[in-house]
Amino acid sequence: MLACIASPVILELLLFWNNDSFAKGLKAIEKSTSLLIFPLFIIGNFQRINFLKLLKVYVLGTTLVMLFFFIRFNVLYPDLMHKYLNGIHLWEMGYQFGNSVGIHAPALNMHLAFVTVSAFYFVIKSFKDDEKSKFKAITIIIFMLSFFFVLFVNTRMALVNVFIGVLIVLFYAVKQDNFRKIALKGLPLLVLLIAVLFLFVQKDPYMKEKYSSVSFAYMDKVGKLDEIDHPEVKVFNSLVTRVSIWKSAWELSLKNLPFGVGASDGKNELNRYYAATNQKFLAKYEFPTHNQFLDFLLKFGILGPLVVLFYISIIGYLGFDLRNPIIISFFIIFFTSNLMDDFLLRFDGIAFSGFWLSIFSSYWLQQKSALVNCD
């Protein structure tokens, strides 16, 4: 299991010779060392890990931290909040808030999507366990706050993943308990979730544009973004920009098979390719691949996307083997997020996945050990 979690950093070590710069190669490996450290210390002490308690602390702690940053954002940037409340430049709010926290908005919302789904799980669990009313109320408040932050940061993939995760939690709750009992408890929460989303959309009309016309605009301009008048205004966050990036990354990757351009050289080589193919808009903003599979294909060649798929699939295996909705939801969140972005390129994405994969593995080992002891 240790080697499975460390597979991305093992790949970097295996193909270290392919880097043009020794120092940059070491820096690339340095970001991935948490994939060695976390499993070593966490799985090495797997019997001491209390999965649900740790998850509960994580959900509560993250929600409170985000509440602090939200209040801080209102105090430090009242002009941005005034614009937001008056429907002006709504598209920039999530990224501005993410920057104020010190994390890229899609990465922040990936964390928040997992927190929201986990918070929903604890709401359902509090009703199933018939906990005291005040604890039920606290779990509902935490869930609604975490969902509000997902809407405030407002990234498409995170919002979709929240609803998928909520449905997964409800599905497994129904499987493990009486359908009517779960429906009476879970469906009102789902209705409340949809109601909050509806009210948020009414206040934030840009969401209607973002999730429809903006997202899929100018798809006939793939690879020809410079033909669009002011592309930084019209298509900066659109699908056409990502597809254009993917097209360039794919073409460059094919030219550098079978071993890729090296871990330290992927971004620079892609930027040079933008310039060489006269894609001025992409070259100006130096867009990364925005797809982890393509990023590793470019850097490591044929082995790259196979290792990414293997690494993420471990999460899915653990979740489905344990029939655990939280782990399955994490798998879907991390898998889909890496289709639209490259979180194994960033330290926060590497540490986030490495930490939770180590926790999930420890929980899996606990359950398997319990089965062996029972036998």
BABAKE-981873 format. One record per residue (C-alpha): residue number from 0; chain; x, y, z. Coordinates in steps of 0.001 Angstrom, whole numbers, plus 524288, in hexadecimal, padded with zeros to 5 digits. Layout:
! BABAKE-981873
{NUM,'A',{X,Y,Z}}
...
//
This chain:
! BABAKE-981873
{0,'A',{80000,80000,80000}}
{1,'A',{80B4E,8092F,80308}}
{2,'A',{810D7,80747,7F555}}
{3,'A',{8036F,80946,7EF2C}}
{4,'A',{80194,81680,7F5B4}}
{5,'A',{80F8B,81A7A,7F284}}
{6,'A',{80E49,8166E,7E42E}}
{7,'A',{80EA9,8247B,7DEAD}}
{8,'A',{81B50,827C6,7E5CA}}
{9,'A',{82106,81A74,7E22C}}
{10,'A',{81E39,81DC0,7D3ED}}
{11,'A',{82536,82AC8,7D57D}}
{12,'A',{8310C,823DF,7DB30}}
{13,'A',{830CA,8198E,7D083}}
{14,'A',{830EC,823E2,7C5B5}}
{15,'A',{83947,82DD6,7CCE6}}
{16,'A',{843AD,82C7D,7C271}}
{17,'A',{83A6B,832C4,7B8A8}}
{18,'A',{83ABE,84025,7BF47}}
{19,'A',{842C5,84ABF,7B8B5}}
{20,'A',{84598,8511B,7C5CB}}
{21,'A',{84A56,8494C,7D184}}
{22,'A',{845FE,853F3,7DB24}}
{23,'A',{8385D,8554C,7D52E}}
{24,'A',{8370E,84697,7D4F8}}
{25,'A',{839DA,84605,7E395}}
{26,'A',{8300E,85103,7E5DF}}
{27,'A',{8259C,8494B,7DE8E}}
{28,'A',{82850,83D55,7E6FA}}
{29,'A',{8283F,84598,7F35B}}
{30,'A',{819CD,84901,7F133}}
{31,'A',{81663,83A90,7F0B9}}
{32,'A',{81DC5,8360E,7FCD1}}
{33,'A',{81135,8369F,804D1}}
{34,'A',{80D01,82A7B,7FD38}}
{35,'A',{81814,8237C,8043A}}
{36,'A',{816CF,82A06,81184}}
{37,'A',{80813,828F2,81392}}
{38,'A',{806AF,81A5B,810E4}}
{39,'A',{81307,81753,81882}}
{40,'A',{80E1A,81DBE,8250D}}
{41,'A',{7FF64,81C04,8238B}}
{42,'A',{7FE7A,80E36,81E1D}}
{43,'A',{809DA,80A4D,826C1}}
{44,'A',{800E6,80D7C,83240}}
{45,'A',{7F417,80999,82BDC}}
{46,'A',{7EE70,8037D,83831}}
{47,'A',{7EE74,810C2,83EE4}}
{48,'A',{7E6DA,817B9,83429}}
{49,'A',{7D8C4,81B24,8377D}}
{50,'A',{7D361,81DE6,829EF}}
{51,'A',{7C610,823B9,82D5A}}
{52,'A',{7CB2B,82BC5,838B7}}
{53,'A',{7D614,8314A,83053}}
{54,'A',{7CC8C,83433,82543}}
{55,'A',{7C342,83B0C,82EA8}}
{56,'A',{7CE35,843A4,833E1}}
{57,'A',{7D286,8469B,825E8}}
{58,'A',{7C4C3,84A92,821B9}}
{59,'A',{7C272,85319,82DA0}}
{60,'A',{7D00C,85914,82D47}}
{61,'A',{7CFD0,85C1B,81EC2}}
{62,'A',{7C23E,86223,81F93}}
{63,'A',{7C627,86ADE,82AF9}}
{64,'A',{7D2B2,86EED,8241F}}
{65,'A',{7CAFD,8724A,817D9}}
{66,'A',{7C150,87A23,81FF8}}
{67,'A',{7CCC5,881CB,8258B}}
{68,'A',{7D236,8845B,817EF}}
{69,'A',{7C4C1,8884D,81308}}
{70,'A',{7C337,89256,81DFA}}
{71,'A',{7D117,896E0,81B83}}
{72,'A',{7CE2D,8984F,80CF6}}
{73,'A',{7C26C,8A0E2,81017}}
{74,'A',{7CAC3,8A986,818E2}}
{75,'A',{7D6A5,8AAB7,80FF6}}
{76,'A',{7CFA5,8AB52,802DC}}
{77,'A',{7C2A1,8B243,80533}}
{78,'A',{7C310,8B803,7F76E}}
{79,'A',{7C336,8AA4C,7F175}}
{80,'A',{7B801,8A5E8,7FA22}}
{81,'A',{7B073,8B232,7F6A2}}
{82,'A',{7B24E,8AF1F,7E835}}
{83,'A',{7AE5B,8A113,7EAA3}}
{84,'A',{7A1F7,8A496,7F205}}
{85,'A',{79E63,8ADFF,7E73B}}
{86,'A',{7A087,8A40D,7DC67}}
{87,'A',{7ACE9,8AA63,7D6D5}}
{88,'A',{7B838,8A1F3,7D1CD}}
{89,'A',{7B2B2,895CF,7D83A}}
{90,'A',{7BBF5,88D3D,7D04D}}
{91,'A',{7C802,891D4,7D7CC}}
{92,'A',{7C33F,88F9A,7E5BC}}
{93,'A',{7C70B,8814F,7E76B}}
{94,'A',{7D4CD,88379,7E26B}}
{95,'A',{7D68D,88FD4,7EA92}}
{96,'A',{7D207,8889B,7F6C0}}
{97,'A',{7DB02,87D2C,7F3A1}}
{98,'A',{7E671,8867E,7F1FB}}
{99,'A',{7E36A,88CDA,7FF20}}
{100,'A',{7E455,87F6A,80570}}
{101,'A',{7F0DA,87C84,7FDF8}}
{102,'A',{7EBC6,87144,7F5C3}}
{103,'A',{7E722,86FDF,7E7B7}}
{104,'A',{7D828,87056,7E736}}
{105,'A',{7D62E,862DA,7E0B0}}
{106,'A',{7DF77,85CA2,7EA93}}
{107,'A',{7D869,8634B,7F5D6}}
{108,'A',{7CB3F,85EC4,7F0D4}}
{109,'A',{7D010,850D4,7EF2C}}
{110,'A',{7D2D6,850D1,7FDD0}}
{111,'A',{7C5CC,85747,800BA}}
{112,'A',{7BE3B,84D8E,7F863}}
{113,'A',{7C3DF,8426A,80087}}
{114,'A',{7C0DC,849CE,80D1F}}
{115,'A',{7B2CB,84C25,808CA}}
{116,'A',{7B052,83DF1,8052A}}
{117,'A',{7B67C,83981,811F9}}
{118,'A',{7AE31,8435A,81983}}
{119,'A',{7A20A,83DF2,812E5}}
{120,'A',{7A63A,83040,816DA}}
{121,'A',{7A703,8348D,82514}}
{122,'A',{79993,83AD8,82428}}
{123,'A',{793B7,82DF3,81F75}}
{124,'A',{79B89,82685,829BB}}
{125,'A',{796B0,82F68,834B5}}
{126,'A',{788A7,82C41,8310C}}
{127,'A',{78B5A,81DAC,82F6F}}
{128,'A',{791F7,81D3D,83CCD}}
{129,'A',{7870F,82598,8428E}}
{130,'A',{79078,82F2B,848B9}}
{131,'A',{78BF6,83AAD,850EC}}
{132,'A',{784EE,845B6,849DC}}
{133,'A',{78FE0,84F72,84C31}}
{134,'A',{799CC,84671,845A1}}
{135,'A',{790A2,84493,83A22}}
{136,'A',{78F25,85351,8390A}}
{137,'A',{79DF1,85550,8397F}}
{138,'A',{7A045,84B53,82EB3}}
{139,'A',{795E6,851C6,82623}}
{140,'A',{79BE4,85F53,8285A}}
{141,'A',{7A979,85A57,824FB}}
{142,'A',{7A425,853C7,818CD}}
{143,'A',{79D16,86012,81437}}
{144,'A',{7A8FC,86898,816DC}}
{145,'A',{7B201,85F8E,80F52}}
{146,'A',{7A874,85F23,803F6}}
{147,'A',{7A78D,86DFE,80416}}
{148,'A',{7B655,86EF4,802C3}}
{149,'A',{7B601,865B6,7F706}}
{150,'A',{7ABF1,86EB1,7F0AF}}
{151,'A',{7B3AA,87ADA,7F43B}}
{152,'A',{7C053,875E9,7EE2C}}
{153,'A',{7B7AD,87120,7E303}}
{154,'A',{7BF30,86763,7DACB}}
{155,'A',{7B75A,85E87,7D201}}
{156,'A',{7BDD0,8518C,7D4CC}}
{157,'A',{7BCE2,85321,7E395}}
{158,'A',{7AE64,85643,7E32C}}
{159,'A',{7AB80,84A75,7DAA1}}
{160,'A',{7B3B5,841D9,7E397}}
{161,'A',{7AC58,84672,7EFA9}}
{162,'A',{79F71,841E5,7E9FA}}
{163,'A',{7A55A,83502,7E573}}
{164,'A',{7AB2F,832EA,7F2FB}}
{165,'A',{79E5B,83611,7F9D4}}
{166,'A',{79739,82C28,7F151}}
{167,'A',{7A1AF,821D6,7F43D}}
{168,'A',{7A030,8242B,802DF}}
{169,'A',{7916E,822FB,801B6}}
{170,'A',{792A3,816B5,7F960}}
{171,'A',{79B1B,80F9B,8035F}}
{172,'A',{792BD,8147C,80E9F}}
{173,'A',{786AC,80EBD,8081A}}
{174,'A',{78DD4,801D5,8059A}}
{175,'A',{791BD,800CB,813E2}}
{176,'A',{784EE,80545,819DB}}
{177,'A',{7764C,80606,817CC}}
{178,'A',{77329,80D8A,80B46}}
{179,'A',{7679B,814D1,810FE}}
{180,'A',{76F72,81893,81D0B}}
{181,'A',{77AC6,81DFC,81511}}
{182,'A',{771BC,824CA,80B69}}
{183,'A',{76AE7,82BFD,8165B}}
{184,'A',{77815,830B1,81B7F}}
{185,'A',{7804F,8324F,80F46}}
{186,'A',{776EE,837AE,8052C}}
{187,'A',{77395,84402,80CED}}
{188,'A',{7822B,846F2,80D68}}
{189,'A',{78344,844CC,7FEC7}}
{190,'A',{777C8,84DDF,7FC90}}
{191,'A',{77E49,857E5,8057B}}
{192,'A',{78AD3,8567F,7FD9A}}
{193,'A',{7839F,85906,7F0D6}}
{194,'A',{77C40,86476,7F6F1}}
{195,'A',{78905,86AD3,7FB5D}}
{196,'A',{78E97,868D8,7EDB6}}
{197,'A',{7825F,86ED9,7E7A3}}
{198,'A',{782FD,87AC8,7F082}}
{199,'A',{79191,87C32,7EDF1}}
{200,'A',{78F68,87BE8,7DF43}}
{201,'A',{78501,88655,7E09D}}
{202,'A',{78EDC,88EF7,7E797}}
{203,'A',{79A02,88B22,7DE98}}
{204,'A',{79486,88B65,7D0AC}}
{205,'A',{7A22A,8894F,7CB23}}
{206,'A',{7A0FA,87B06,7CF59}}
{207,'A',{79692,87920,7C4E1}}
{208,'A',{79FEC,87E42,7BA91}}
{209,'A',{7ABCE,8772D,7C00E}}
{210,'A',{7A54C,869D9,7C009}}
{211,'A',{79F56,86B8D,7B284}}
{212,'A',{7A37D,8757B,7A848}}
{213,'A',{7B0AF,87961,7AE2A}}
{214,'A',{7B577,86B7E,7B060}}
{215,'A',{7B2D9,866D0,7A288}}
{216,'A',{7B4CE,87350,79AD3}}
{217,'A',{7BDC0,873FF,78ED8}}
{218,'A',{7C000,86557,78DE6}}
{219,'A',{7C29B,86752,77F5B}}
{220,'A',{7CEEE,86EDC,7831F}}
{221,'A',{7D699,8639A,78926}}
{222,'A',{7E4FA,86652,7867A}}
{223,'A',{7E14F,8738F,780A3}}
{224,'A',{7DE82,87BAE,78CBB}}
{225,'A',{7E586,88794,7874C}}
{226,'A',{7DA9F,88907,77D58}}
{227,'A',{7D166,88C8B,7888E}}
{228,'A',{7D093,89AFA,78BE2}}
{229,'A',{7D65E,89CA5,799A4}}
{230,'A',{7D73C,88E15,79D02}}
{231,'A',{7DBC8,89127,7AAF3}}
{232,'A',{7CE65,8972D,7AD60}}
{233,'A',{7C5CA,88DC6,7A5C3}}
{234,'A',{7CBFF,88050,7A720}}
{235,'A',{7D618,880B5,7B207}}
{236,'A',{7CEBE,87672,7BA02}}
{237,'A',{7C72B,87027,7AEEA}}
{238,'A',{7C7EE,86230,7AA4A}}
{239,'A',{7CD63,8667A,79D29}}
{240,'A',{7D9AC,86B88,7A3F8}}
{241,'A',{7DBD2,85EBF,7AB10}}
{242,'A',{7D98A,856CD,79EC2}}
{243,'A',{7E350,85F6E,7978A}}
{244,'A',{7ED3E,85D01,7A25A}}
{245,'A',{7EA8A,84E5E,7A1FB}}
{246,'A',{7EC34,84E4F,7933E}}
{247,'A',{7F995,854B5,79456}}
{248,'A',{7FDC1,84BE6,79FA0}}
{249,'A',{7F984,83FD5,7981B}}
{250,'A',{800C6,843DD,78BB9}}
{251,'A',{80D2C,84707,7935B}}
{252,'A',{80C2F,83A4D,79B11}}
{253,'A',{80B86,8323C,78E9E}}
{254,'A',{81809,838AF,789F8}}
{255,'A',{81F28,834C2,79663}}
{256,'A',{81B52,8268B,79816}}
{257,'A',{81EAD,81D40,79E27}}
{258,'A',{824B9,82430,7A9FF}}
{259,'A',{81F53,8320F,7A96A}}
{260,'A',{8268C,83EDF,7AB90}}
{261,'A',{829DF,83CFE,7B9FB}}
{262,'A',{82338,840D0,7C6BE}}
{263,'A',{82A00,84DF9,7C7A1}}
{264,'A',{827E8,851E9,7B984}}
{265,'A',{8197E,84F85,7B6BE}}
{266,'A',{81460,85D46,7B8CD}}
{267,'A',{81FA9,863FD,7B1D1}}
{268,'A',{81ECC,85AEB,7A620}}
{269,'A',{81021,85D13,7A537}}
{270,'A',{811E7,86BD7,7A595}}
{271,'A',{81C02,86AE0,79ABE}}
{272,'A',{8126C,862BA,792DC}}
{273,'A',{807F2,86D33,7946A}}
{274,'A',{8117F,8772B,78EF5}}
{275,'A',{8164F,86E23,7841F}}
{276,'A',{80845,86BA5,77F91}}
{277,'A',{80523,87A3F,78047}}
{278,'A',{7FAFE,87904,78B15}}
{279,'A',{7FD75,88657,7911F}}
{280,'A',{7F29C,88610,79B3B}}
{281,'A',{7F6FC,87907,7A0FD}}
{282,'A',{8054A,87D34,7A076}}
{283,'A',{80259,88A1F,7A752}}
{284,'A',{7FBBC,883CA,7B2FB}}
{285,'A',{80457,87785,7B302}}
{286,'A',{7F932,86E34,7B5D4}}
{287,'A',{7FCDA,86108,7BBCD}}
{288,'A',{7F6AE,854AD,7B644}}
{289,'A',{7EA6F,854FB,7BEE3}}
{290,'A',{7E9BB,8462B,7BDD0}}
{291,'A',{7F1F6,83D4E,7C671}}
{292,'A',{7F21A,8320D,7BCD3}}
{293,'A',{7F72F,83ACB,7B1E3}}
{294,'A',{800B9,84166,7BB34}}
{295,'A',{806FF,83463,7BE9A}}
{296,'A',{8067E,82FF3,7B068}}
{297,'A',{80E18,83C1B,7ACAB}}
{298,'A',{817F1,83AAC,7B7B2}}
{299,'A',{819C2,82BF7,7B894}}
{300,'A',{814BC,82688,7ABC0}}
{301,'A',{80D03,819D9,7AB1C}}
{302,'A',{80ECC,81656,7B977}}
{303,'A',{80997,8237E,7BE27}}
{304,'A',{7FAD1,82236,7BC67}}
{305,'A',{7FB6E,813DD,7C066}}
{306,'A',{8014F,817AB,7CD8A}}
{307,'A',{7F71C,82273,7CF7A}}
{308,'A',{7EC2F,818D8,7CC77}}
{309,'A',{7F22B,80EB2,7D591}}
{310,'A',{7F3F0,8189E,7E0A0}}
{311,'A',{7E5FC,81DD2,7DFE1}}
{312,'A',{7E036,81044,7DDBF}}
{313,'A',{7E5C2,80BD2,7EAE2}}
{314,'A',{7DC59,81566,7F159}}
{315,'A',{7D108,80FC5,7E989}}
{316,'A',{7D4EE,801DA,7ED07}}
{317,'A',{7D558,804E5,7FB96}}
{318,'A',{7C840,80BD5,7FB17}}
{319,'A',{7C0F9,80143,7F3A5}}
{320,'A',{7C755,7F635,7FB42}}
{321,'A',{7C32F,7FC81,80819}}
{322,'A',{7B62F,8011F,80268}}
{323,'A',{7B941,80E43,80876}}
{324,'A',{7B234,81A08,80271}}
{325,'A',{7BC3C,823D6,8078B}}
{326,'A',{7C7C4,81D05,8010E}}
{327,'A',{7C013,81AB2,7F478}}
{328,'A',{7BC48,8291A,7F43A}}
{329,'A',{7CA85,82CFB,7F658}}
{330,'A',{7CE59,82436,7EAFC}}
{331,'A',{7C468,82AA1,7E1EA}}
{332,'A',{7C811,8385A,7E671}}
{333,'A',{7D69C,8361D,7E481}}
{334,'A',{7D520,82EAE,7D7B5}}
{335,'A',{7CC1E,83896,7D135}}
{336,'A',{7D3DF,8441D,7D692}}
{337,'A',{7E028,83ECB,7D033}}
{338,'A',{7D92B,83DAF,7C331}}
{339,'A',{7D768,84C76,7C35A}}
{340,'A',{7E390,85058,7CAE5}}
{341,'A',{7F0BC,84AEF,7CF47}}
{342,'A',{7F0D8,84948,7DE05}}
{343,'A',{7FC85,8400C,7DE5A}}
{344,'A',{8042B,84B88,7D8FC}}
{345,'A',{80129,853BE,7E50A}}
{346,'A',{8060B,85142,7F2D9}}
{347,'A',{7F871,85373,7F8B0}}
{348,'A',{7F295,84939,7EF8F}}
{349,'A',{7FD9F,83F94,7F203}}
{350,'A',{7FCE6,8411D,800D8}}
{351,'A',{7EDFD,840E5,800D3}}
{352,'A',{7ED20,83430,7F94E}}
{353,'A',{7F8DF,82DE0,7FFE2}}
{354,'A',{7F3D7,830CB,80D88}}
{355,'A',{7E609,82BD0,80B48}}
{356,'A',{7EA56,82012,8035C}}
{357,'A',{7F305,81C4B,80EDB}}
{358,'A',{7E789,81E09,8183A}}
{359,'A',{7DE8B,81615,80F62}}
{360,'A',{7E8DD,80B6C,80E5E}}
{361,'A',{7EA3A,80AFD,81D25}}
{362,'A',{7DB7B,809AF,81E9E}}
{363,'A',{7DB6C,7FEDF,81461}}
{364,'A',{7E636,7F79D,81BA5}}
{365,'A',{7DEA2,7F8F9,82861}}
{366,'A',{7D281,7F302,82249}}
{367,'A',{7DA38,7E7D7,81C24}}
{368,'A',{7E131,7E546,82912}}
{369,'A',{7D41C,7E4E1,83008}}
{370,'A',{7CF05,7DAD0,8264E}}
{371,'A',{7DB1F,7D25D,8282B}}
{372,'A',{7D9CF,7D2FB,836F6}}
{373,'A',{7CB6D,7CF41,83618}}
{374,'A',{7CEED,7C35D,82DE2}}
//
